[in-house]
Amino acid sequence: MFAQINADGTLANSSGGVTSTKIAMGTYEADFGRNITSCAFVATQGEAGVGGAGGAIMGATDRSVNAEAAFVTARTNANALVDRAFQLVVVC
């Protein structure tokens, strides 16, 4: 499964059935509509279409309050949260 999520938290593209939300600066939820607690996540910063990739250190883990979602963060080299578009792949 995959999701391409814009910096504002809106969904740009997905494998289907995905919703996304920006929680706060540099923090996002990607809900895949099924339990993904036993899955692996790969996140990378990048736009869904043609454009530049500003760069970010990405983190992805289980969402503690939602077994169907991943919690994703984007940070600068100085460890400050930053809004960035990203790609998320979930492998189950």
Long-range contacts (C-beta under 8 A, 24 or more apart in sequence): 1-32, 1-36, 1-89, 1-90, 1-92, 2-87, 2-88, 2-89, 2-90, 3-30, 3-32, 3-87, 3-88, 4-48, 4-85, 4-86, 4-87, 4-88, 5-30, 5-48, 5-72, 5-85, 5-86, 5-87, 5-88, 6-48, 6-85, 7-83, 7-84, 7-85, 8-83, 12-48, 12-49, 12-85, 13-48, 22-83, 24-81, 25-81, 25-82, 25-83, 26-56, 26-73, 26-74, 26-75, 26-80, 26-81, 26-82, 26-83, 26-84, 27-71, 27-72, 27-73, 27-81, 28-71, 28-72, 28-73, 28-74, 28-86, 29-63, 29-66, 29-69, 29-70, 29-71, 29-72, 30-69, 30-70, 30-72, 30-88, 31-63, 31-66, 31-68, 31-69, 32-68, 32-69, 32-70, 32-90, 33-68, 34-68, 35-67, 35-68, 36-62, 36-67, 36-68, 36-69, 36-70, 36-90, 36-92, 37-62, 37-67, 38-92, 39-90, 39-91, 39-92, 40-90, 40-91, 40-92, 41-70, 41-72, 41-88, 41-89, 41-90, 41-91, 42-88, 42-89, 42-91, 43-70, 43-72, 43-86, 43-87, 43-88, 43-89, 44-86, 44-87, 45-74, 45-84, 45-85, 45-86, 45-87, 46-85, 46-86, 46-87, 47-85, 48-85, 48-87, 54-84, 55-84, 56-82, 56-84, 56-86, 58-84, 58-86, 60-88
